[in-house]
Amino acid sequence: MTVKEFLNNLPNRVEPEALAGKESLFHFEISGEDGGDYTVKIADNQIEVMDGLVGDAKCTVKAKSKNFLKVINGETKAMMAVMMGKVKISNLSEMMEFAKYLGF
């Protein structure tokens, strides 16, 4: 699975009712092979994934694609990747609130 495939599949992984009253905007800046810049918007009981960095993010996630893929594939625990500096998160509390919806 590529980073883009993972992110584009997010709207299918979450029931709309689970997002009731939730709102946030995330930027994913993924470098390396299969990387790219993506925006994930949570609003109106849905998740929208967009190519590029759109709007003012409440949280930005930066990682090399190989490290990001290890986290989403369960090979590396997300907290360990953050503590080791493999994944950088600008607003940890925002990420922790939404991690279950984003697949972390």
Residue pairs with C-beta under 8 A, 6 or more apart in sequence:
1 69
1 72
1 73
2 34
2 65
2 69
3 28
3 30
3 34
3 35
3 36
3 38
3 65
3 68
3 69
3 72
4 34
4 36
4 38
6 69
6 72
6 103
7 28
7 38
7 40
7 49
8 49
10 40
10 47
10 49
10 101
10 102
10 103
11 46
11 47
11 48
11 49
13 103
14 47
14 101
16 45
16 46
17 45
18 101
19 42
19 45
19 46
19 47
19 101
20 45
22 42
22 43
22 98
22 101
23 42
23 43
24 41
24 42
24 43
24 58
24 59
24 94
24 97
24 98
25 39
25 40
25 41
25 42
25 55
25 56
25 57
25 58
25 59
26 39
26 40
26 41
26 42
26 57
26 58
26 59
26 60
26 61
26 94
26 95
26 98
26 102
27 37
27 38
27 39
27 53
27 57
27 59
27 60
27 61
28 37
28 38
28 39
28 40
28 60
28 61
28 68
29 37
29 53
29 60
29 61
29 62
29 63
30 36
30 37
30 38
30 62
30 63
30 64
30 65
30 68
31 62
31 63
31 64
31 65
32 64
32 65
32 66
33 65
33 66
34 65
34 69
35 64
35 65
36 51
37 51
37 52
37 53
38 49
38 50
38 51
38 52
38 53
39 49
39 50
39 51
39 52
39 53
39 54
39 55
39 57
40 47
40 48
40 49
40 50
40 102
41 47
41 48
41 49
41 50
41 54
41 55
42 98
42 101
47 101
57 90
58 91
58 94
59 89
59 90
59 91
59 94
59 95
59 98
60 88
60 89
60 90
60 91
61 68
61 87
61 88
61 89
61 90
61 95
62 87
62 88
63 71
63 81
63 86
63 87
63 88
64 86
67 76
67 81
67 86
67 87
68 87
70 76
70 81
70 86
71 77
71 78
71 81
71 87
71 104
72 103
72 104
76 86
78 87
78 99
78 104
81 87
82 88
82 89
82 92
89 95
95 102
95 104
